[in-house]
Amino acid sequence: MEQSFKSLNLKPQIERALAKQGYTIPTPIQAKAIPGLLQGKDLIGIAQTGTGKTAAFILPILQRMTEKYPRVITTLVLAPTRELAAQIDESFSAYGEFLRFRHTVIFGGVGQGPQVQALARGVDILVATPGRLLDLMNQRKLTLKDVEFFVLDEADRMLDMGFIHDIRKIISRLPQKKQSLFFSATMSPDISKLARDLLRAPVHVEAAAQATTVDSVKQCLFFVDTPAKEGLLLDLLKEEHLTSVLVFTRTKHRANKVALFLSKHKISSDAIHGNKSQGARTKAIKDFRTGRTKVLVATDIAARGIDIDNISHVINFELPNEPESYVHRIGRTARAGAEGTAFSFCAAEERSYLADIEKLIRQKIEVINHPRHSEAAKSAVGAAAKPPPRNRRPFYKDFRHRNKPKRSFRR
């Protein structure tokens, strides 16, 4: 028999908010995590995006927060990107709609003025990215001495982005006595060490087997030469069932180029990446969520925090060089119990990336035959299956250096 939210004996205000959102049955990660969290236990959760992990920590935190409204930071949630931080803050709004807790979100890329003003008015819940949080802490714009609930979300991505030292600095400023929650899609040795340092006798919950992909995602692989990728993408997007498509590239330049190519072929598209302003990124995600834009082209970091339920397809225009990123990418579709499809393009020089991905997910991805199929990409081995090495400096610099007359040494 499925557990219902009613059986968790949540506050009437929280039950009312859940009913308004249309939620009655917890997802697996919620059903496993919430009871232990309501008892005040620390938790480590292995969960990919789209499993309902945000509600898994927000609901018990709202339940356990004392309704005295002291307007000091009682709850701190750290997220790796602006988009994810904003999404978590929106979730606090939805689930805490009928409670009187104040919450705000702070992140870089925008002026700090409004964020400082919100903090000065007093907040109970703070969602933040590590960099901006440390900046404001160093400016003495906030204190973390009253934190009772601490959440580190998408810890694996935090480490990928180089935030480990910032995170440890922030943790060192938190009270010893607190409830700590730790979420990650994968569990590497570095992640395990951070969890051991942070958590005390934690409950361990897992929404799916570690490093596996969402079962409801159909995965398909296309072997194709790099110059033919744009044509293949256009062929796929002409299919009517590709209604809302998230396309991944490895670089910002490629994201811009793909979005421009699609726009020229009358397909509504936009790109998001780290060089885009926060306003432009927010608008791009809003247009994509509402269906105004059919295709959103993104880099891995920019796509963190895209929490949209109706993405029909994810397309890996370029395979990621980190296999864990593949898991994150395809988890953007098939959310909230829906089905989805992930298409991956593999050129000859990406075969080594493909091998790492299939090793991580412990399965072979189904190969699709198509008119642009490349047998060279399919059969590439050795040096041909790896990206070409980058030259450390242009040839002309080496030439000039070799032919530069030597100077005599003078005291």
URTAMO-V324019 format. One record per run of one state. SS is the DSSP state (h for helix, s for strand, l for the rest). FROM is the first residue (numbers start at 1). LEN is the number of residues. If there is no record, write none. Layout:
{{SS & FROM & LEN} {SS & FROM & LEN}}
This chain:
{{l & 1 & 3} {s & 4 & 1} {h & 5 & 4} {l & 9 & 3} {h & 12 & 10} {l & 22 & 3} {s & 25 & 1} {l & 26 & 2} {h & 28 & 11} {l & 39 & 4} {s & 43 & 4} {l & 47 & 6} {h & 53 & 12} {l & 65 & 10} {s & 75 & 4} {l & 79 & 3} {h & 82 & 14} {l & 96 & 7} {s & 103 & 4} {l & 107 & 6} {h & 113 & 9} {l & 122 & 3} {s & 125 & 4} {l & 129 & 1} {h & 130 & 9} {l & 139 & 10} {s & 149 & 4} {l & 153 & 2} {h & 155 & 6} {l & 161 & 3} {h & 164 & 9} {l & 173 & 6} {s & 179 & 6} {l & 185 & 4} {h & 189 & 10} {l & 199 & 4} {s & 203 & 4} {l & 207 & 10} {s & 217 & 7} {l & 224 & 2} {h & 226 & 12} {l & 238 & 7} {s & 245 & 4} {l & 249 & 3} {h & 252 & 13} {l & 265 & 4} {s & 269 & 4} {l & 273 & 5} {h & 278 & 13} {l & 291 & 4} {s & 295 & 4} {l & 299 & 1} {h & 300 & 4} {l & 304 & 9} {s & 313 & 4} {l & 317 & 6} {h & 323 & 8} {l & 331 & 9} {s & 340 & 7} {l & 347 & 1} {h & 348 & 14} {l & 362 & 4} {s & 366 & 2} {l & 368 & 7} {h & 375 & 5} {l & 380 & 2} {h & 382 & 4} {l & 386 & 9} {h & 395 & 8} {l & 403 & 9}}
